[in-house]
């Protein structure tokens, strides 16, 4: 009986450390670093990404204007890598159907995505969870 109670207590303890492997929620762009140069988020509009368990959609939100979807796609998490494949872009894009390998980290309420894009740009984006 003591062994059973001990095993139940251990499973409860370790299950509290389990994190779901998803980025599900709404994340707002807070700035980044592009080719070693800092880039701050603009005050004129907000960029948000909304993730489900397997897909994402990106929106431009400007006060007094209709929210615009500018990008969408699929993603999966494997270890410390976020694999994103763009399936929609409001502008012409060479990334449709291309899978980008991001190194991702979540620190407190901030998602950090790092990658070298196919065009050679090295980016590091910071997204704060808002929902």
TAMOPE-V57894 format. One record per residue. RES is the residue in one small letter. SS is DSSP state (hx for helix, st for strand, lp for the rest). D_FIRST is the distance of its C-alpha to the first C-alpha in whole Angstrom. Layout:
{{RES:SS:D_FIRST} {RES:SS:D_FIRST}}
This chain:
{{x:lp:0} {x:hx:4} {x:hx:5} {x:hx:5} {x:hx:6} {x:hx:9} {x:hx:10} {x:hx:11} {x:hx:12} {x:hx:14} {x:hx:15} {x:hx:17} {x:hx:18} {x:hx:20} {x:hx:21} {x:lp:23} {x:lp:25} {x:lp:26} {x:lp:30} {x:lp:31} {x:lp:34} {x:lp:37} {x:lp:40} {x:lp:40} {x:st:42} {x:st:45} {x:st:46} {x:st:50} {x:st:52} {x:st:52} {x:st:55} {x:st:54} {x:st:56} {x:st:58} {x:lp:60} {x:lp:59} {x:st:61} {x:st:59} {x:st:59} {x:st:58} {x:lp:58} {x:lp:61} {x:lp:61} {x:lp:63} {x:lp:60} {x:st:57} {x:st:55} {x:st:52} {x:st:49} {x:st:47} {x:st:44} {x:lp:42} {x:lp:39} {x:lp:42} {x:st:45} {x:st:47} {x:st:51} {x:st:53} {x:st:55} {x:st:58} {x:st:58} {x:lp:61} {x:lp:62} {x:lp:65} {x:lp:64} {x:lp:62} {x:lp:59} {x:st:60} {x:st:57} {x:st:58} {x:st:56} {x:st:53} {x:st:51} {x:st:47} {x:st:45} {x:st:42} {x:st:39} {x:st:39} {x:lp:37} {x:lp:40} {x:st:42} {x:st:43} {x:st:46} {x:st:48} {x:st:51} {x:st:53} {x:st:54} {x:st:57} {x:st:59} {x:lp:62} {x:lp:64} {x:lp:65} {x:lp:62} {x:lp:62} {x:lp:58} {x:st:58} {x:lp:55} {x:lp:55} {x:st:51} {x:st:51} {x:st:48} {x:st:47} {x:st:45} {x:st:43} {x:st:41} {x:st:40} {x:st:40} {x:lp:39} {x:lp:41} {x:st:44} {x:st:44} {x:st:46} {x:st:47} {x:st:49} {x:st:51} {x:st:55} {x:lp:56} {x:lp:59} {x:lp:62} {x:lp:61} {x:lp:60} {x:st:57} {x:st:55} {x:st:52} {x:st:51} {x:st:49} {x:st:48} {x:st:46} {x:st:44} {x:lp:45} {x:lp:43}}
